[in-house]
Amino acid sequence: MPKKVDHQERRTLIANALMRVAADQGLEAVSLRHVATEAGVSAGMVQHYFRTKDEMMAFALSVVRERSQIRVTEAVARLGERPPPRLLLRTLLAALLPLDESTRDDGRVALAFLAYTAVRPAAATGLRAGTRQLTDFIAGVLPEGRGEPAAAGLLALMEGLGVYLLGGQYTPEQALDALDAQLDLLFAPPTPT
């Protein structure tokens, strides 16, 4: 009887190898050959599951997104039912930041993928929908009148903080202080004119 192969498991094994290569050596080092070596499989097996580097990158990003979603869901669940909007946003955004070793590799892969899509916009198709969904959610939680521009700014701040955390320019405490300062501004009562 032939051995039953778990294709999702193999794709994840290969994607994890891709993430290690990207996190350790940078995106330019990601190739079918390097990923195969890191995964301990043949280049042919990698090509069986991912015909192109774009396909590998998209799958790896989906793994990162899935891990991030789990972190966000667990962090928000700990808040209980109906948390205050500011606390909800702080918890959500903090869960997306690479604040510790366990989230840094995912952060490096996400950053590498963003850089990759800067020169290959077609590879960012799935990213656009996720960004739109997150922006809409944040805009819906912000105080009335803040809306989409403030939500986009908050996401841009979070991405910038992620870059500074990964580069070592900010400590986790500094990044969270910056996030808190922006949230304080957004949730401050409007000043009378």
Secondary structure, DSSP 8 states (H G I E B T S, - for coil): ------HHHHHHHHHHHHHHHHHHH-GGG--HHHHHHHHTS-HHHHHHH-SSHHHHHHHHHHHHHHHHHHHHHHHHHTT-SS--HHHHHHHHHHHHS--SHHHHHHHHHHHHHHHHHHH-GGGGHHHHHHHHHHHHHHHHHS-TTTHHHHHHHHHHHHHHHHHHHHHTSS-HHHHHHHHHHHHHHHHS-----
